[in-house]
């Protein structure tokens, strides 16, 4: 039984008070109190080991228990100071890969656009977490990463390459937090364990001459959100993701414009699309189908999925991609609108044009010329929705 009591410790005046077995209470003139263990190690030399302050760090009972543990270690020839410091060190909690994805996204996305951050998390949740999710980040090996990438490495090479980079980002983030000490899997090792990817291919595009017939065929079918979104995508030569994210507040029907915020754009730069008669007509049908607030083409659970739009193409028996209609538009502009500068068509597609010097001096968005080009495109693909009722495009002399 120790000599000290809780009352004696609580009321002790400045000085040193022994409890027995090398445990002491020290009280400074300022009134600050702390416990110290005095031990003799290897029969030579006396060591004082600070155990902590009272009552903030430990109680008398806790000091006795801690002193007992350290005395035992000292008798075994171990360093009581090192043991004490080890107890003080915060316990490292090793998250699973699924948890690390959320933590990495929360921190890294602060410097990304919303669209990139969403794609980062969604791709990992779909393609990496099912295989790696329950594994601790410090235990993930090269073979684990290969196993996660194998199912999509040759069938979806573009997505697989992005997922590989993002897995490495998560593991690198884990290293920076002290959750992982092993080096990251090397790119060479991953390549050795995966099949060779097929060479990249362009998005399959519908020949521009076939677009009017396809558009007319779809226009005569049941009006669903997916089908109307596809038709609007064709009429505006937009990316499907931009269309799926389009909201009514982005539309100005009087000005016949669709203003896409920077966060929805691949370039991150705000872009104004001029709307032709075909696009306006599709918007009117979308309004009748789902109202004129929020998303223009809503899905059953929020935003329409990319697969829903692609399914319209498959149901029609077409092998081309939705993205390919941008190529169809570009080919049409080159062949049927030779008097319109190529720069105008590129700007209509929201592509960057010119080198840095040319961009610095280009102050106009060439909206009038873009409107003329998009109006001609709308007339070509859907003459029935345009005032003239014909898809013969008039080309003025340059």
Kinemage of the C-alpha trace (Angstrom):
@kinemage 1
@onewidth
@group {chain A} dominant
@subgroup {mainchain}
@vectorlist {calphas} color= white
{ca unk a 1} P 0.000 0.000 0.000
{ca unk a 2} L 1.449 3.389 -0.952
{ca unk a 3} L 2.137 6.174 1.478
{ca unk a 4} L 0.238 8.782 -0.515
{ca unk a 5} L -3.532 9.199 -0.650
{ca unk a 6} L -5.742 11.101 -3.036
{ca unk a 7} L -6.313 13.727 -0.334
{ca unk a 8} L -2.555 14.145 0.335
{ca unk a 9} L -1.840 14.518 -3.386
{ca unk a 10} L -4.659 17.000 -3.876
{ca unk a 11} L -3.563 19.199 -0.904
{ca unk a 12} L 0.207 18.773 -1.115
{ca unk a 13} L 2.355 21.894 -0.749
{ca unk a 14} L 5.577 22.503 -2.750
{ca unk a 15} L 8.108 19.696 -2.150
{ca unk a 16} L 8.795 16.025 -2.943
{ca unk a 17} L 6.657 13.237 -1.463
{ca unk a 18} L 7.439 9.518 -1.694
{ca unk a 19} L 4.766 6.918 -2.283
{ca unk a 20} L 7.114 3.946 -2.106
{ca unk a 21} L 8.819 1.643 -4.661
{ca unk a 22} L 10.468 4.641 -6.360
{ca unk a 23} L 7.284 6.665 -7.064
{ca unk a 24} L 7.339 10.320 -6.036
{ca unk a 25} L 5.052 13.311 -6.257
{ca unk a 26} L 6.796 16.578 -7.049
{ca unk a 27} L 5.083 19.876 -6.327
{ca unk a 28} L 6.703 23.028 -7.725
{ca unk a 29} L 6.484 26.410 -5.972
{ca unk a 30} L 3.929 27.379 -8.605
{ca unk a 31} L 1.715 24.517 -7.380
{ca unk a 32} L 2.208 22.377 -10.502
{ca unk a 33} L 2.228 18.674 -9.594
{ca unk a 34} L 3.725 15.707 -11.410
{ca unk a 35} L 4.652 12.084 -10.743
{ca unk a 36} L 8.220 10.774 -11.149
{ca unk a 37} L 9.537 7.213 -11.053
{ca unk a 38} L 13.072 6.683 -9.761
{ca unk a 39} L 14.649 3.457 -11.019
{ca unk a 40} L 18.073 1.826 -10.962
{ca unk a 41} L 18.894 -0.004 -14.193
{ca unk a 42} L 21.519 -2.758 -14.533
{ca unk a 43} L 22.553 -2.057 -10.924
{ca unk a 44} L 24.263 1.179 -11.891
{ca unk a 45} L 23.033 4.729 -12.103
{ca unk a 46} L 19.726 6.128 -11.029
{ca unk a 47} L 17.187 7.386 -13.535
{ca unk a 48} L 14.225 9.639 -12.972
{ca unk a 49} L 11.385 8.974 -15.412
{ca unk a 50} L 8.640 11.574 -15.616
{ca unk a 51} L 5.243 9.899 -15.692
{ca unk a 52} L 2.974 12.910 -16.239
{ca unk a 53} L 1.208 15.749 -14.514
{ca unk a 54} L -1.506 15.574 -11.904
{ca unk a 55} L -4.454 15.633 -12.416
{ca unk a 56} L -4.378 16.507 -16.133
{ca unk a 57} L -2.375 13.446 -17.269
{ca unk a 58} L -3.024 10.806 -14.625
{ca unk a 59} L -4.411 10.123 -11.168
{ca unk a 60} L -2.528 8.604 -8.238
{ca unk a 61} L -3.882 5.155 -9.077
{ca unk a 62} L -2.861 5.537 -12.730
{ca unk a 63} L 0.616 6.744 -11.677
{ca unk a 64} L 1.092 3.644 -9.512
{ca unk a 65} L -0.017 1.365 -12.357
{ca unk a 66} L 2.303 3.085 -14.842
{ca unk a 67} L 5.215 2.990 -12.381
{ca unk a 68} L 4.671 -0.734 -11.873
{ca unk a 69} L 4.860 -1.403 -15.622
{ca unk a 70} L 8.021 0.654 -16.093
{ca unk a 71} L 9.784 -0.903 -13.055
{ca unk a 72} L 9.122 -4.314 -14.510
{ca unk a 73} L 10.624 -3.296 -17.845
{ca unk a 74} L 13.659 -1.813 -16.106
{ca unk a 75} L 14.258 -5.137 -14.288
{ca unk a 76} L 14.185 -6.847 -17.686
{ca unk a 77} L 16.964 -4.555 -18.860
{ca unk a 78} L 14.725 -2.412 -21.074
{ca unk a 79} L 14.838 1.371 -21.223
{ca unk a 80} L 11.921 2.797 -19.191
{ca unk a 81} L 12.251 6.176 -20.955
{ca unk a 82} L 11.717 4.549 -24.382
{ca unk a 83} L 8.759 2.558 -23.069
{ca unk a 84} L 7.197 5.711 -21.612
{ca unk a 85} L 7.673 7.616 -24.891
{ca unk a 86} L 6.128 4.743 -26.829
{ca unk a 87} L 3.049 4.932 -24.621
{ca unk a 88} L 2.805 8.661 -25.304
{ca unk a 89} L 2.998 8.263 -29.088
{ca unk a 90} L -0.437 8.459 -30.708
{ca unk a 91} L -1.721 5.204 -32.094
{ca unk a 92} L -1.631 5.088 -35.878
{ca unk a 93} L -4.957 3.977 -37.304
{ca unk a 94} L -4.571 2.339 -40.697
{ca unk a 95} L -7.641 3.028 -42.857
{ca unk a 96} L -8.974 0.662 -45.461
{ca unk a 97} L -8.644 1.588 -49.118
{ca unk a 98} L -12.340 2.546 -49.241
{ca unk a 99} L -11.854 4.886 -46.297
{ca unk a 100} L -8.665 6.292 -47.823
{ca unk a 101} L -10.525 7.076 -51.067
{ca unk a 102} L -12.968 9.258 -49.137
{ca unk a 103} L -10.190 10.916 -47.137
{ca unk a 104} L -8.009 11.543 -50.202
{ca unk a 105} L -10.959 12.915 -52.161
{ca unk a 106} L -11.937 15.262 -49.330
{ca unk a 107} L -8.431 16.755 -49.227
{ca unk a 108} L -7.220 16.604 -52.844
{ca unk a 109} L -10.488 17.801 -54.385
{ca unk a 110} L -9.986 21.183 -52.731
{ca unk a 111} L -7.679 21.984 -55.634
{ca unk a 112} L -9.806 20.373 -58.358
{ca unk a 113} L -12.908 21.335 -60.257
{ca unk a 114} L -16.105 19.673 -59.106
{ca unk a 115} L -16.363 17.549 -62.229
{ca unk a 116} L -12.842 16.124 -61.857
{ca unk a 117} L -13.395 15.427 -58.174
{ca unk a 118} L -16.646 13.586 -58.891
{ca unk a 119} L -15.005 11.503 -61.643
{ca unk a 120} L -12.069 10.635 -59.331
{ca unk a 121} L -14.323 9.271 -56.627
{ca unk a 122} L -16.913 7.615 -58.888
{ca unk a 123} L -14.342 5.694 -60.960
{ca unk a 124} L -12.594 4.345 -57.862
{ca unk a 125} L -15.859 3.391 -56.173
{ca unk a 126} L -16.943 1.479 -59.268
{ca unk a 127} L -13.702 -0.176 -60.379
{ca unk a 128} L -11.238 -0.268 -57.444
{ca unk a 129} L -13.183 -0.382 -54.187
{ca unk a 130} L -14.946 -3.713 -54.973
{ca unk a 131} L -11.504 -5.427 -55.002
{ca unk a 132} L -9.422 -3.234 -52.703
{ca unk a 133} L -12.002 -1.605 -50.449
{ca unk a 134} L -11.635 -3.785 -47.336
{ca unk a 135} L -7.828 -3.999 -47.494
{ca unk a 136} L -5.742 -1.711 -45.291
{ca unk a 137} L -3.756 0.789 -47.340
{ca unk a 138} L -0.494 -0.397 -45.767
{ca unk a 139} L -1.132 -3.955 -46.963
{ca unk a 140} L -2.054 -3.351 -50.620
{ca unk a 141} L 0.468 -4.960 -52.956
{ca unk a 142} L 1.226 -4.790 -56.659
{ca unk a 143} L -0.738 -8.005 -57.236
{ca unk a 144} L -3.755 -6.461 -55.487
{ca unk a 145} L -3.702 -3.466 -57.843
{ca unk a 146} L -3.320 -5.757 -60.861
{ca unk a 147} L -6.318 -7.793 -59.699
{ca unk a 148} L -8.405 -4.609 -59.467
{ca unk a 149} L -7.399 -3.379 -62.928
{ca unk a 150} L -7.538 -6.670 -64.850
{ca unk a 151} L -11.327 -6.769 -65.455
{ca unk a 152} L -11.279 -3.420 -67.309
{ca unk a 153} L -7.686 -3.175 -68.525
{ca unk a 154} L -8.384 -4.313 -72.119
{ca unk a 155} L -12.154 -3.801 -72.326
{ca unk a 156} L -12.119 -0.211 -71.039
{ca unk a 157} L -8.510 0.888 -71.523
{ca unk a 158} L -9.128 4.613 -71.205
{ca unk a 159} L -11.006 4.251 -67.908
{ca unk a 160} L -8.545 1.629 -66.646
{ca unk a 161} L -5.593 3.953 -67.175
{ca unk a 162} L -7.330 6.697 -65.217
{ca unk a 163} L -8.228 4.285 -62.407
{ca unk a 164} L -4.593 3.142 -62.187
{ca unk a 165} L -3.412 6.721 -61.769
{ca unk a 166} L -6.093 7.403 -59.171
{ca unk a 167} L -5.243 4.269 -57.159
{ca unk a 168} L -1.653 5.515 -57.041
{ca unk a 169} L -2.881 8.926 -55.890
{ca unk a 170} L -4.749 7.336 -52.983
{ca unk a 171} L -1.758 5.191 -51.967
{ca unk a 172} L 0.577 8.180 -52.272
{ca unk a 173} L -1.777 10.199 -50.084
{ca unk a 174} L -1.711 7.335 -47.570
{ca unk a 175} L 2.111 7.465 -47.483
{ca unk a 176} L 2.042 11.197 -46.830
{ca unk a 177} L -0.207 10.575 -43.806
{ca unk a 178} L 2.002 7.835 -42.376
{ca unk a 179} L -0.548 5.111 -43.077
{ca unk a 180} L 1.732 3.314 -45.487
{ca unk a 181} L 5.523 2.865 -45.446
{ca unk a 182} L 5.921 0.429 -48.347
{ca unk a 183} L 6.823 1.973 -51.709
{ca unk a 184} L 4.091 2.360 -54.300
{ca unk a 185} L 3.701 -0.361 -56.935
{ca unk a 186} L 5.980 0.459 -59.866
{ca unk a 187} L 4.485 1.135 -63.283
{ca unk a 188} L 6.789 -1.490 -64.849
{ca unk a 189} L 5.588 -4.168 -62.440
{ca unk a 190} L 1.967 -3.316 -63.206
{ca unk a 191} L 2.597 -3.487 -66.963
{ca unk a 192} L 4.299 -6.871 -66.582
{ca unk a 193} L 1.236 -8.238 -64.813
{ca unk a 194} L -1.383 -6.875 -67.230
{ca unk a 195} L -2.186 -7.657 -70.850
{ca unk a 196} L -1.185 -5.168 -73.532
{ca unk a 197} L -3.936 -2.630 -74.063
{ca unk a 198} L -5.360 -2.149 -77.558
{ca unk a 199} L -4.211 0.950 -79.364
{ca unk a 200} L -6.388 3.968 -78.781
{ca unk a 201} L -9.237 4.580 -81.198
{ca unk a 202} L -11.271 7.640 -81.994
{ca unk a 203} L -14.888 7.754 -80.893
{ca unk a 204} L -17.003 5.996 -83.538
{ca unk a 205} L -18.899 8.748 -85.370
{ca unk a 206} L -21.960 8.620 -87.588
{ca unk a 207} L -21.281 9.863 -91.146
{ca unk a 208} L -22.622 13.415 -91.266
{ca unk a 209} L -24.852 12.613 -94.231
{ca unk a 210} L -26.696 10.007 -92.125
{ca unk a 211} L -27.460 12.342 -89.233
{ca unk a 212} L -30.675 13.966 -90.621
{ca unk a 213} L -32.333 10.574 -91.219
{ca unk a 214} L -31.333 9.316 -87.788
{ca unk a 215} L -32.538 12.531 -86.132
{ca unk a 216} L -35.893 12.335 -87.936
{ca unk a 217} L -36.318 8.681 -86.980
{ca unk a 218} L -35.697 9.408 -83.291
{ca unk a 219} L -37.925 12.472 -83.416
{ca unk a 220} L -40.841 10.243 -84.388
{ca unk a 221} L -40.399 7.847 -81.463
{ca unk a 222} L -41.581 8.059 -77.842
{ca unk a 223} L -40.288 11.185 -76.126
{ca unk a 224} L -38.206 10.050 -73.169
{ca unk a 225} L -35.634 12.025 -71.219
{ca unk a 226} L -32.853 9.897 -72.714
{ca unk a 227} L -34.030 10.336 -76.308
{ca unk a 228} L -34.593 14.083 -75.957
{ca unk a 229} L -31.177 14.462 -74.312
{ca unk a 230} L -29.587 12.660 -77.256
{ca unk a 231} L -31.376 14.882 -79.782
{ca unk a 232} L -30.359 18.013 -77.867
{ca unk a 233} L -26.782 16.723 -77.776
{ca unk a 234} L -26.806 16.343 -81.552
{ca unk a 235} L -28.446 19.745 -82.149
{ca unk a 236} L -25.904 21.578 -79.995
{ca unk a 237} L -22.819 19.420 -80.786
{ca unk a 238} L -22.253 19.274 -77.022
{ca unk a 239} L -20.703 16.641 -74.805
{ca unk a 240} L -23.241 14.296 -73.244
{ca unk a 241} L -22.043 15.140 -69.719
{ca unk a 242} L -22.759 18.830 -70.349
{ca unk a 243} L -26.253 17.975 -71.544
{ca unk a 244} L -26.982 15.665 -68.616
{ca unk a 245} L -25.935 18.438 -66.223
{ca unk a 246} L -27.881 21.172 -68.071
{ca unk a 247} L -30.403 23.079 -65.959
{ca unk a 248} L -33.199 25.424 -66.918
{ca unk a 249} L -31.471 28.351 -65.232
{ca unk a 250} L -28.673 27.974 -67.807
{ca unk a 251} L -31.130 28.594 -70.653
{ca unk a 252} L -32.211 31.982 -72.021
{ca unk a 253} L -34.951 31.223 -74.531
{ca unk a 254} L -35.357 34.858 -75.514
{ca unk a 255} L -31.664 35.250 -76.286
{ca unk a 256} L -31.563 31.663 -77.619
{ca unk a 257} L -28.490 30.790 -75.574
{ca unk a 258} L -27.335 28.043 -73.241
{ca unk a 259} L -24.703 29.331 -70.804
{ca unk a 260} L -22.688 26.467 -69.373
{ca unk a 261} L -20.864 27.276 -66.088
{ca unk a 262} L -17.148 26.594 -65.929
{ca unk a 263} L -17.580 23.725 -63.452
{ca unk a 264} L -19.545 21.779 -66.082
{ca unk a 265} L -16.977 22.299 -68.827
{ca unk a 266} L -14.032 20.038 -69.587
{ca unk a 267} L -11.855 23.157 -69.932
{ca unk a 268} L -13.227 24.670 -66.734
{ca unk a 269} L -14.142 27.827 -68.666
{ca unk a 270} L -17.695 29.208 -68.980
{ca unk a 271} L -19.090 28.691 -72.484
{ca unk a 272} L -22.150 30.116 -74.253
{ca unk a 273} L -23.898 27.932 -76.837
{ca unk a 274} L -26.174 29.503 -79.424
{ca unk a 275} L -29.405 27.539 -79.790
{ca unk a 276} L -30.853 26.759 -83.216
{ca unk a 277} L -34.492 25.988 -84.004
{ca unk a 278} L -33.946 22.250 -83.519
{ca unk a 279} L -32.481 22.759 -80.047
{ca unk a 280} L -35.287 25.147 -79.054
{ca unk a 281} L -37.879 22.624 -80.215
{ca unk a 282} L -36.271 19.855 -78.145
{ca unk a 283} L -36.283 22.132 -75.097
{ca unk a 284} L -40.000 22.762 -75.541
{ca unk a 285} L -40.638 19.024 -75.629
{ca unk a 286} L -38.434 18.506 -72.539
{ca unk a 287} L -40.441 21.190 -70.722
{ca unk a 288} L -43.688 19.416 -71.555
{ca unk a 289} L -42.222 16.123 -70.338
{ca unk a 290} L -40.596 17.149 -67.034
{ca unk a 291} L -41.307 20.804 -66.323
{ca unk a 292} L -39.145 23.911 -66.592
{ca unk a 293} L -37.153 23.897 -63.340
{ca unk a 294} L -34.045 22.048 -62.235
{ca unk a 295} L -32.441 19.549 -64.597
{ca unk a 296} L -33.696 19.793 -68.179
{ca unk a 297} L -33.334 16.050 -68.771
{ca unk a 298} L -33.761 14.427 -65.337
{ca unk a 299} L -33.276 10.733 -64.668
{ca unk a 300} L -35.381 8.613 -62.351
{ca unk a 301} L -32.904 9.246 -59.527
{ca unk a 302} L -31.521 12.707 -60.139
{ca unk a 303} L -29.151 13.287 -63.041
{ca unk a 304} L -29.617 11.205 -66.171
{ca unk a 305} L -26.933 8.557 -66.619
{ca unk a 306} L -24.647 8.374 -69.639
{ca unk a 307} L -25.778 4.790 -70.207
{ca unk a 308} L -29.375 5.940 -70.638
{ca unk a 309} L -28.410 8.131 -73.597
{ca unk a 310} L -26.115 5.474 -75.073
{ca unk a 311} L -28.928 2.930 -74.831
{ca unk a 312} L -30.965 4.998 -77.306
{ca unk a 313} L -28.168 4.464 -79.843
{ca unk a 314} L -27.984 0.724 -79.184
{ca unk a 315} L -31.761 0.341 -79.388
{ca unk a 316} L -31.625 2.047 -82.791
{ca unk a 317} L -29.068 -0.541 -83.905
{ca unk a 318} L -26.231 1.994 -84.182
{ca unk a 319} L -22.665 1.198 -83.145
{ca unk a 320} L -21.505 4.818 -83.069
{ca unk a 321} L -20.971 6.694 -79.800
{ca unk a 322} L -22.906 9.708 -78.586
{ca unk a 323} L -19.644 11.655 -78.401
{ca unk a 324} L -19.074 10.845 -82.049
{ca unk a 325} L -21.759 13.332 -83.125
{ca unk a 326} L -19.268 16.092 -82.355
{ca unk a 327} L -17.083 14.627 -85.085
{ca unk a 328} L -20.088 14.390 -87.380
{ca unk a 329} L -20.722 18.097 -86.817
{ca unk a 330} L -17.060 18.962 -87.408
{ca unk a 331} L -16.917 16.978 -90.659
{ca unk a 332} L -20.155 18.589 -91.863
{ca unk a 333} L -18.817 22.066 -91.079
{ca unk a 334} L -15.630 21.360 -93.034
{ca unk a 335} L -17.430 20.015 -96.099
{ca unk a 336} L -20.679 21.999 -96.217
{ca unk a 337} L -19.650 25.327 -94.683
{ca unk a 338} L -16.296 26.124 -96.292
{ca unk a 339} L -16.817 29.867 -95.978
{ca unk a 340} L -16.960 29.632 -92.181
{ca unk a 341} L -13.432 29.717 -90.650
{ca unk a 342} L -12.342 26.481 -88.992
{ca unk a 343} L -11.769 28.466 -85.793
{ca unk a 344} L -15.498 29.116 -85.543
{ca unk a 345} L -16.357 25.420 -85.660
{ca unk a 346} L -13.719 24.689 -83.025
{ca unk a 347} L -15.110 27.410 -80.759
{ca unk a 348} L -18.617 26.007 -81.251
{ca unk a 349} L -17.254 22.730 -79.878
{ca unk a 350} L -15.765 24.635 -76.895
{ca unk a 351} L -12.247 23.749 -78.015
{ca unk a 352} L -9.304 26.028 -77.330
{ca unk a 353} L -8.161 27.692 -80.545
{ca unk a 354} L -4.836 29.162 -81.596
{ca unk a 355} L -1.581 29.299 -79.703
{ca unk a 356} L -1.118 31.261 -76.477
{ca unk a 357} L -0.208 34.449 -78.333
{ca unk a 358} L -3.267 34.229 -80.593
{ca unk a 359} L -5.489 33.508 -77.603
{ca unk a 360} L -4.115 36.560 -75.801
{ca unk a 361} L -5.235 38.824 -78.665
{ca unk a 362} L -8.546 37.070 -79.420
{ca unk a 363} L -11.080 39.069 -77.432
{ca unk a 364} L -14.246 37.945 -79.281
{ca unk a 365} L -16.055 34.632 -78.907
{ca unk a 366} L -17.207 34.981 -82.550
{ca unk a 367} L -20.776 34.471 -81.389
{ca unk a 368} L -22.447 35.858 -84.519
{ca unk a 369} L -20.502 33.501 -86.755
{ca unk a 370} L -21.085 30.624 -84.363
{ca unk a 371} L -24.814 31.353 -84.400
{ca unk a 372} L -24.855 31.278 -88.206
{ca unk a 373} L -22.989 27.965 -88.161
{ca unk a 374} L -25.232 26.355 -85.506
{ca unk a 375} L -28.399 27.610 -87.222
{ca unk a 376} L -27.216 25.990 -90.458
{ca unk a 377} L -26.470 22.754 -88.561
{ca unk a 378} L -29.942 22.756 -87.039
{ca unk a 379} L -31.478 23.336 -90.462
{ca unk a 380} L -29.438 20.478 -91.904
{ca unk a 381} L -30.252 17.858 -89.268
{ca unk a 382} L -33.913 18.800 -88.685
{ca unk a 383} L -35.440 20.813 -91.501
{ca unk a 384} L -38.920 20.015 -90.142
{ca unk a 385} L -38.118 21.935 -86.952
{ca unk a 386} L -36.820 24.980 -88.808
{ca unk a 387} L -38.785 27.766 -90.388
{ca unk a 388} L -37.672 27.067 -93.941
{ca unk a 389} L -38.696 23.408 -93.954
{ca unk a 390} L -35.700 22.412 -96.066
{ca unk a 391} L -32.238 21.224 -95.189
{ca unk a 392} L -30.544 22.901 -98.110
{ca unk a 393} L -27.854 25.072 -96.570
{ca unk a 394} L -27.099 28.282 -98.380
{ca unk a 395} L -23.410 29.164 -98.566
{ca unk a 396} L -22.538 32.795 -99.151
{ca unk a 397} L -19.533 33.807 -101.199
{ca unk a 398} L -16.539 34.586 -99.002
